[in-house]
Amino acid sequence: MKSCSILSLLFVCCCCVILQCRAQQEPTVDIPALGQLRGSQMVSSSGRNFHAFRSIPYAEPPVGNLRFRDPIAAKPWTGRVLDATKEGPTCLQNDLLTGLTQVGQEDCLVLNVYTHKINDAIEKALPVMVWIHGGGFSAGSGNFETDFYGPGKILDRDVVLVTINYRVGPFGFLSTEDKEAPGNYGLLDQTLAIKWVKDHIANFGGNPDSITIFGESAGGASVQFQVLSPHSKGLFHRAISQSGAPGCPWAIQRSVGEYTRLLAEDLNCPTSNSRELLACLRNTEASKILEFKRKLVIPIALSLVPVAFGPRIDSERDSPFLPDDPEVLVSRKQFNQVPMIVGLTKDEGSLFSASLASIDGKNLAVLKKDPLNCLAHAMGMEKQKNGREIAQKAYDHYFGTSESDDDFVAQYGKMASDVGFFKCIDDSVKVFSQYNGQPVYYYNYAHKG
């Protein structure tokens, strides 16, 4: 669920700044518990030199029998120097813009570290920022050569930046809604990556006692999920949640089990026994699993609707990642109380209205042909009994007086902003402000650059 956000000031500047790799001696870092890394030299937006160590494995490859399971910490590579000079692959996903092309691979659980100081150059440990990317829990990565998230602007400052990959789509969030496959693997990937940072970032000049997690859209919701989760206790010290919250209709899913059964049926796998279903899916080509997700797409919001496979309350676990409804956890003060910045932008839904304003008009035609079905999907209510009834009310409110295609496009953007972002983020700020013992700062970014 990408949006034009405050991220444009803080982070995403790859479109206007090309990072340059220096033909200098490659820096090396020795991580006592893991092994040596060989990185590369880069230059920030203002011309500051810094070191880059990319595609560092923080978890074992989640393939074969490890597919649809919690991540396992990566094994050490002692005795050899790991090449960390190039970025790794994205996690397997459908291309966000077209929904047609499959990109990435399953073996993708890596992170990137960008820093000014390593080894003997360390004088004072620097604050650490860990970036969690967006993409509707269906797409995205922590890369900058093949994605948006480069270190150019942030490394103008004295800070250590870490960007991470985590599993998305069915590989990150499939669930049988029982102990066999409770889901939330992508969120647990994030937690394991943050733990890796906590354990090892001192070797890169970072302060393990000053870690800020931050993210946008699905990454912003992920930040709050990490704040809520007992699995993340003590791993970070501040949180910045941009344009996303757990209460957003695309962020927390109530029908993952149903979509899992539909996937199994589509691939001729058993559906009545969770263990047999999972055994079948673990022996199925990854591309076929991802193909099913593409079949579900309603082309009204890029390739993100329905999310289908996303975060859920996994109370079936012996140790749940998300034990209860987010608002209940906050009201009980069962969350990691840290200072927070939470916010949104003036036109959150503009990216989705833009997807309707395509030259060929196909997406708009889909919306106008069956608006109630489309709106129910857009509001994450396609599987609820009263979904069409609520969609009718939304249609009457937003589109009742629309007379032209331009009106439909503009009103869809307003609906996407209100329902998909504004209300859920505002609700999140209110409840955290009430129960968090630490400061909660709220912003509304409206500048047009």
C-alpha positions in Angstrom: 0.0 0.0 0.0 2.5 2.6 -1.1 1.6 6.3 -0.8 3.4 9.6 -1.4 4.5 10.1 2.2 6.9 12.0 4.5 9.3 9.4 3.2 10.1 11.7 0.4 11.8 13.9 2.9 13.3 11.3 5.1 14.3 8.5 2.7 13.4 8.0 -0.9 15.7 10.0 -3.1 17.0 7.4 -5.5 15.0 9.1 -8.3 17.0 12.3 -7.9 20.3 11.1 -6.6 22.4 8.3 -8.1 24.6 6.6 -5.5 28.1 6.0 -6.7 30.3 3.1 -5.7 33.9 4.1 -5.1 36.8 2.1 -6.6 38.5 2.0 -3.3 39.7 -0.8 -1.1 36.7 -2.9 -0.1 35.9 -2.6 3.6 35.7 -5.7 5.8 33.9 -6.3 9.0 34.5 -9.2 11.4 31.4 -10.4 13.3 32.8 -12.7 16.0 29.7 -14.8 16.2 29.2 -15.2 12.5 32.3 -14.5 10.3 33.8 -11.9 8.1 32.0 -9.6 5.5 33.4 -7.8 2.5 31.5 -4.7 1.6 31.8 -1.8 -0.8 32.2 2.0 -0.7 29.4 4.5 -1.5 28.8 8.2 -1.5 25.8 9.9 0.1 23.7 12.6 -1.5 25.9 15.4 0.0 29.2 13.6 -0.9 30.0 11.8 2.3 31.8 8.5 2.0 30.2 5.5 3.7 30.4 1.7 3.8 27.8 -0.7 2.4 27.3 -4.3 3.4 24.5 -5.9 1.5 22.6 -9.2 1.2 23.7 -10.3 4.6 21.7 -13.5 5.6 19.9 -13.2 8.9 17.8 -16.4 8.5 18.1 -19.8 6.9 16.5 -20.0 3.4 12.8 -20.5 4.0 12.5 -23.2 1.3 11.4 -26.9 1.2 10.4 -28.0 4.6 11.0 -24.5 6.0 8.3 -23.0 3.7 5.4 -21.7 5.8 7.4 -22.0 9.0 8.9 -19.5 11.5 12.3 -18.2 10.5 15.5 -19.9 11.8 18.5 -17.7 12.5 21.2 -18.0 9.8 24.2 -20.3 10.4 27.7 -18.7 10.8 30.0 -18.7 7.9 33.2 -18.7 9.9 36.4 -19.6 8.0 35.5 -17.6 4.9 34.7 -14.0 3.9 31.2 -13.5 2.8 30.7 -11.3 -0.3 28.4 -8.4 0.8 29.2 -6.1 -2.1 26.0 -6.5 -4.0 22.3 -6.4 -3.0 20.4 -9.6 -2.9 17.1 -10.7 -4.5 13.7 -9.5 -3.5 11.4 -12.0 -1.9 9.2 -13.9 -4.4 6.3 -11.7 -5.5 4.2 -10.5 -8.4 5.3 -7.3 -10.0 3.4 -4.5 -8.2 2.5 -2.4 -11.2 1.4 -5.1 -13.7 0.6 -8.1 -11.4 1.7 -10.3 -14.3 5.5 -10.8 -13.9 6.9 -12.9 -11.0 10.1 -11.4 -9.5 12.4 -12.4 -6.7 13.0 -15.8 -5.1 12.2 -17.7 -1.9 15.7 -17.6 -0.6 15.6 -13.9 0.2 15.9 -13.3 4.0 18.8 -10.8 3.9 19.5 -7.3 5.2 21.6 -4.4 4.2 23.8 -2.3 6.5 25.0 1.2 5.6 27.5 2.9 8.0 30.2 5.5 8.3 32.3 3.6 10.9 33.5 0.1 11.2 36.0 -1.8 13.3 38.8 0.4 14.6 37.3 3.5 13.2 34.5 3.4 15.8 34.9 6.2 18.3 31.3 6.8 19.4 28.6 4.3 18.6 26.0 5.8 16.2 22.2 5.6 16.5 20.6 2.9 14.3 17.6 3.0 12.1 15.9 -0.2 10.8 13.7 0.3 7.7 10.7 -1.9 7.1 9.4 -1.6 3.5 5.8 -1.3 2.3 3.9 -3.0 -0.5 0.6 -4.2 1.0 2.3 -7.3 2.6 2.4 -8.6 -1.0 5.4 -6.9 -2.6 8.5 -4.7 -2.0 12.0 -5.1 -0.6 14.7 -3.3 1.3 16.8 -2.8 -1.9 17.6 0.4 -3.7 19.0 -0.7 -7.1 15.8 -2.7 -7.8 13.5 -0.8 -5.4 13.1 2.6 -3.8 15.0 2.4 -0.6 18.5 3.7 -0.9 20.8 5.2 1.8 21.6 8.4 -0.1 19.9 11.0 2.2 20.0 9.3 5.5 23.8 8.6 5.3 24.3 12.4 5.0 23.8 12.1 8.8 25.7 10.3 11.5 23.5 7.2 11.6 23.7 3.5 10.8 20.9 2.4 8.4 19.6 -1.1 8.0 17.1 -2.2 5.4 15.5 -5.6 5.5 13.7 -8.2 3.3 10.9 -10.2 4.7 8.5 -12.8 3.2 5.4 -11.4 1.5 2.2 -12.8 0.1 1.3 -16.5 0.7 5.0 -17.3 1.6 4.9 -14.8 4.4 1.3 -15.1 5.7 -0.4 -18.3 4.6 -2.3 -19.9 7.5 -4.4 -22.9 8.3 -5.6 -21.0 11.4 -4.2 -23.7 13.7 -0.8 -24.7 15.2 0.2 -26.4 12.0 0.5 -23.0 10.2 -0.5 -20.1 12.3 0.9 -17.5 9.8 2.7 -14.2 10.4 6.0 -15.6 9.1 6.8 -12.3 7.4 6.3 -10.4 10.7 8.5 -12.9 12.5 11.1 -12.4 9.8 11.1 -8.7 10.7 11.6 -9.6 14.4 14.5 -11.9 13.7 16.1 -9.2 11.5 15.7 -6.6 14.3 17.2 -9.1 16.7 20.1 -9.6 14.3 20.7 -5.9 14.4 20.5 -5.8 18.2 23.1 -8.6 18.5 25.6 -7.5 15.8 25.2 -3.9 14.9 28.0 -2.8 17.3 30.4 -4.3 14.7 29.2 -1.7 12.2 29.6 1.2 14.5 26.0 1.2 15.6 24.6 1.5 19.1 22.5 -1.5 20.0 20.9 0.5 22.8 19.6 3.1 20.3 17.6 1.4 17.6 14.7 3.0 15.9 12.4 1.0 13.6 10.5 2.9 10.9 8.5 2.0 7.9 5.8 3.2 5.4 2.4 1.9 4.5 2.6 -1.9 5.2 5.9 -1.1 6.7 4.2 1.5 8.9 1.7 -1.1 10.0 4.5 -3.5 10.6 6.2 -1.1 12.9 3.1 -1.0 15.0 2.8 -4.8 14.9 6.3 -5.0 16.3 5.3 -2.5 19.0 2.4 -4.8 19.9 4.3 -8.1 19.8 5.8 -9.8 22.8 8.3 -11.4 20.5 9.9 -7.9 19.9 10.3 -6.9 23.6 13.5 -5.1 24.2 14.8 -5.2 20.6 14.2 -1.5 19.8 13.8 1.8 21.5 11.8 4.1 19.2 9.2 3.6 16.4 8.2 5.7 13.4 5.0 4.5 11.7 4.3 6.2 8.4 1.0 5.9 6.5 -0.1 2.6 8.0 -1.6 1.0 11.2 -2.8 -2.5 12.2 -6.4 -1.4 12.2 -6.4 -0.5 8.5 -8.6 -2.9 6.4 -5.7 -4.1 4.4 -3.4 -4.6 7.4 -5.1 -7.2 9.5 -6.7 -10.1 7.8 -9.7 -12.1 9.1 -10.0 -14.7 6.2 -6.5 -16.0 5.7 -7.6 -19.5 6.4 -10.3 -19.3 3.8 -7.9 -18.1 1.1 -5.5 -20.9 2.1 -8.2 -23.5 1.5 -9.0 -21.8 -1.9 -5.3 -22.0 -2.8 -5.1 -25.7 -1.8 -8.2 -26.4 -3.9 -6.7 -24.6 -6.9 -3.6 -26.7 -6.7 -5.4 -30.0 -6.0 -4.1 -30.3 -2.5 -6.1 -31.7 0.4 -8.1 -29.2 2.4 -9.6 -31.2 5.3 -6.3 -31.9 7.1 -3.9 -29.1 7.7 -0.8 -31.3 7.9 -1.6 -32.9 4.5 -2.5 -29.5 3.0 0.9 -28.1 4.0 2.9 -31.1 2.9 1.3 -30.8 -0.5 2.0 -27.1 -0.8 5.6 -27.5 0.4 6.1 -29.8 -2.5 4.5 -27.5 -5.0 6.5 -25.1 -7.3 6.6 -21.7 -5.7 5.6 -20.1 -9.0 2.3 -22.0 -9.0 1.5 -20.8 -5.5 2.2 -17.2 -6.5 0.1 -17.6 -9.7 -3.0 -18.2 -7.5 -2.5 -14.9 -5.8 -2.5 -13.2 -9.2 -5.8 -14.8 -10.1 -7.4 -13.1 -7.1 -6.4 -9.5 -8.1 -9.1 -6.9 -8.6 -7.4 -4.3 -10.8 -8.5 -1.2 -8.9 -5.4 -0.7 -6.7 -2.4 -1.9 -8.5 -1.9 -5.6 -7.7 -2.7 -5.3 -4.0 -6.5 -6.0 -3.7 -7.4 -8.3 -2.1 -4.4 -8.7 0.3 -5.7 -12.2 1.1 -2.5 -13.3 2.8 -1.5 -10.9 5.5 -1.1 -10.4 9.3 -3.6 -12.0 11.6 -4.3 -12.7 15.2 -2.3 -16.0 15.8 -3.6 -17.0 19.2 -3.3 -20.7 18.3 0.5 -20.4 18.9 2.0 -21.4 22.2 3.7 -18.0 22.0 1.6 -15.8 19.7 3.1 -13.0 17.7 -0.2 -11.1 17.9 -2.1 -12.5 20.9 -5.3 -10.4 20.5 -6.9 -7.6 18.6 -4.5 -4.6 18.5 -6.8 -2.2 20.2 -7.4 -4.7 23.0 -3.6 -5.2 23.5 -3.0 -1.4 23.7 -5.9 -0.9 26.1 -4.5 -3.5 28.4 -1.0 -1.9 28.0 0.3 -5.2 26.7 2.7 -3.7 24.2 6.3 -2.4 24.0 6.1 1.1 25.4 8.5 3.3 23.4 8.4 6.8 22.0 6.4 6.9 18.7 6.0 9.1 15.7 2.8 8.2 13.8 1.4 10.0 10.8 -0.2 10.2 7.3 -0.2 12.3 4.2 -2.9 14.6 2.7 -3.6 12.4 -0.3 -3.0 8.8 0.8 -5.4 7.4 -1.7 -4.0 9.2 -4.7 -1.9 6.3 -5.9 -5.0 4.1 -6.1 -7.1 6.7 -7.9 -4.2 7.1 -10.3 -4.5 3.4 -11.1 -8.0 4.1 -12.3 -6.9 7.0 -14.5 -4.9 4.7 -16.9 -4.9 5.5 -20.6 -6.9 2.5 -21.6 -9.5 2.9 -18.8 -9.7 -0.8 -18.1 -9.4 -0.5 -14.3 -12.1 2.2 -14.2 -14.4 0.0 -16.3 -14.0 -2.8 -13.8 -15.0 -0.5 -10.9 -18.0 0.8 -12.8 -19.2 -2.6 -13.9 -19.5 -4.0 -10.4 -18.8 -1.2 -7.9 -20.1 -3.0 -4.8 -17.8 -6.0 -5.3 -14.8 -3.7 -6.0 -15.5 -1.5 -2.9 -16.0 -4.5 -0.7 -12.6 -5.7 -1.8 -11.0 -2.3 -1.4 -12.4 -2.1 2.2 -11.2 -5.6 3.1 -14.8 -6.8 3.5 -15.1 -9.1 0.6 -15.5 -12.2 2.8 -17.8 -10.6 5.4 -21.6 -11.3 5.3 -22.4 -7.6 5.4 -19.6 -6.6 3.0 -21.9 -5.6 0.1 -24.3 -3.8 2.4 -21.5 -1.6 3.7 -20.1 -1.2 0.2 -23.5 0.1 -0.9 -23.3 2.8 1.8 -19.8 3.7 0.8 -20.9 3.9 -2.8 -23.8 6.1 -2.0 -21.7 8.4 0.1 -18.7 8.8 -2.3 -20.1 8.1 -5.7 -23.8 9.0 -5.5 -23.4 12.3 -7.3 -20.5 11.4 -9.6 -21.4 12.3 -13.2 -18.2 11.8 -15.0 -15.2 9.4 -15.1 -13.1 12.2 -13.6 -15.5 12.4 -10.7 -15.3 8.6 -10.1 -11.5 8.7 -10.1 -11.4 11.7 -7.7 -14.0 10.1 -5.3 -12.2 6.8 -5.3 -9.1 8.6 -4.1 -11.0 10.2 -1.3 -12.6 6.9 -0.4 -9.2 5.1 -0.4 -7.8 7.9 1.8 -10.6 7.9 4.3 -11.2 4.1 4.7 -7.8 2.8 3.9 -5.7 5.2 5.9 -7.1 8.2 7.7 -9.6 6.6 10.1 -7.4 3.6 11.1 -4.3 5.7 11.6 -6.2 8.3 13.6 -7.7 5.6 15.7 -4.3 4.1 16.3 -2.8 7.5 17.5 -5.7 8.0 19.9 -5.4 4.7 21.6 -1.6 4.7 21.8 -1.7 8.3 23.1 -4.0 7.2 25.8 -2.1 4.1 27.0 1.5 4.6 26.0 3.7 5.8 28.9 6.1 7.4 26.3 5.4 10.3 24.0 3.4 9.8 20.8 3.8 12.4 18.1 1.3 12.8 15.3 1.8 14.4 11.9 -0.2 15.2 8.7 2.1 15.8 5.8 0.6 18.0 3.1 3.5 19.6 1.3 3.5 19.2 -2.5 7.2 19.2 -3.6 
